Structure formats: C-alpha cells, structure tokens
Amino acid sequence: MKKLLLCVFLLSLSNFSFSQKKESNSYFEVYPNPAIDHINIKFNDKSNIANQSFSIHSLIGNKVNVTTENLSENTIRISLRDLNSGFYFLSLTDKSTERRDMVKFLKIN
C-alpha cells in the first residue's frame, strides 16, 4: 500500500513529454529521454557532481540497481541495459542543501 501511495505521489510530481528534448532543471540536465542504453546527467556546476546522490526507481517504487560512469567532471552516464522497457524515476538529492529533484524517463528497447 505504501508503494502504491509513493507511486501515485511521484506520478503527480512528474512532468513528462515524449520528445528527444533534454529535461532541464536549474542545475542539471537529463538526456536522452526516451533512452535506449543509457541516460546522462550533466550538472551546470562542476562542484555539484560530488555533492549529489541519486537513485532510480520503477513506477511501483522499487529501487533498481544500475552502473554509473563519470564521463567528465560534470557529467555522469547511467547504464540502463539491464532494465526492462518502461517508465522510471531518477531521484537526485543535493547533499549540501538537501534539495531533491525527480525526473521521469522512459526506457525503450
């Protein structure tokens, strides 16, 4: 029941469009969306990458395990190869300000 409530809450916070446009926030971008093999998180400030923690959750709220790779000082690549097709949530938390942002993305095959 808690997972269902979390799912409904996350869906209500999310804004998603079916386009190749980058999802943009004030301090980071997530692209491509929809994604096939990976998503990239590009931070606007180089210092942000060390202060971030993130997790990926399925629509029902289950945390999924993914592998990451640092592409540069301000860009992280997350591999989605082991995930099934569907919608997922990327949760980013800034450790210094405790700000949390959610991005909904689509994994396709």
Phi, psi and omega in degrees: 000320179296321180294322178295316178296319177298318179299314180296319178297314181296321178296324181290333179277343190272145173233121188228140174230148179271081179210168177273004181293144178290140173279118188244135174235183185292329184234002177206163175232144176240125182205159347284159177215109010286158184242153178252297184255333186201164167234152177246142172243115180249120180268143181286335182240129183301329182287342182294328187297325180284337183266009185254144166234149182216160174210156178241134183233147174285174180299332180270004173098359179287132176286135180249147179272133179223162175254147182237161179213133175277119179274328179203188180293340182230015182225131177244138174250131179247123180283132179247010186301328183272000181266148173285161175297145178148184180270143178221161176245132172258121178253121178247132179234126174277116185295328184281323182256350184062022175285133179240131176237146178239137175231129176266134178222161181249128175259123178239160177261000000 
